[in-house]
Amino acid sequence: MAENLLQLRGGDKAYGSKVLFDGASFSINADEHVGVIGPNGAGKTTLFKVLAGFEELDQGELTRSRALRLGYLTQHEDWDLARSVEDYLEEDSVAPIWELKQEGLKLGLEEEHYSRPIGSFSGGYRMRIRLLKLLAQQPNFLLLDEPTNYLDLETVLVLERFLRQYEGAFLLISHDREFLKRTCDQTLEVEGGDIQKYPGDIEDYFRYKAELREQLAAQAMSLDRKRKAIQEFVARFGASASKASQAQSRLKTLAKMETIELAPLPVTSTIAIPSPERNPKLLLRMNHVQLGYGDKPVLRGLDLQIPGGDHVAVVGLNGAGKSTFLKAVVGALQPQSGTVDLGFDVRFAYFAQHVTESLDLGSTVYDSLMAAAPKSATPQQILNLAGSLLFSGDDVRKRISVLSGGERTRVALGRVLLSGATCLVLDEPTNHLDFQTVEALTVALRKFEGSLVFVSHDRSFVKRVARKILEIRDGGAWL
């Protein structure tokens, strides 16, 4: 039997009136690969901070094995971008640098990368560096908080292979259903103040939840029919002397009958994206375009045309120039040479990788959405969109500063979706979103009548939303 690495018993955790955990209990053994799921704001990241020792429980007991060597990959890293990769990796490392470089080859890191400053890398390569830093501690238990964010498809596959072969245990937070299915053999649900561990992968979990609800619904219907029959008997014979004792007996039976509490279904939102007033026949045309920064070119010889109404997925390796291409599409980056011609009355709304960092932290959810909406938008339209992004009731009065990463992403997405633009340009829009919101966004974008240009590492999302693929590789782009 595998050794128990940690155990949580009777864990309580709250922030003010918001209860995250209420008497939560679970344990993790040395060989378990566990996917962690739950709605945004349910407490998944807080749970990781508690397990890693960065936050304390309000009540309860957390027992760690003496053999536990924990490695924690957070969503964000506060690092010195001017520092070289090698210097960053060597600090507090248990493994020698030559051994790390061997591991780095599996993540696509070459010898030339180690002398460069961290700030010179794209978000995906920074994630690879952080993963390698984690391995430098030689942990036997990993906490991975959304590790696929900003990774290209090739690196996601590399990470999948690494996790499948990893001999230690890990807890993995992800919204990527396919990634979870390929890497995890158990599922930990964090929702409604409770933490439940289920055997089997994510698909087994969803099947189990569906079957459980069907069973509870059948029991509830059966009990409801019995209640109605008893109530009808009492109503019919309650005043009859000969039937009075039977009626009283059945009333007592009714009072003792079990009540089946049906947990509410997971919130399923419907995102309504306003259709543009008109859809230009031409979105844009690039003529012999070269893109880059300073005197360094990134993409050359771009000759392509995108008709209005197309849904184009931009794919390629990290650092190939996908984000650079999107910046040129929206005019945030001017060509070093060549021209970019837009169709008549093309208007863009741009969701950048780090767009949440530009949100006004002192603003409320409602005010932030209203500020991005056209003047013609009504308060009810703002509330409808907020509701579709799972901000209901008093949630719209929350300030941005108190929201989780996923909640801030939903606000930033809402600002883009409300814009009424003829073309939505989205850079990794599904990062930090939960299953329900990713599904709602997928359905909404498939129906969107305007143009769409997007980058995503989520294979299912790309397959369902894109109508065309534009590949960025070897300094060029092919549609």
Disulfide bonds with the S-S distance in Angstrom:
none
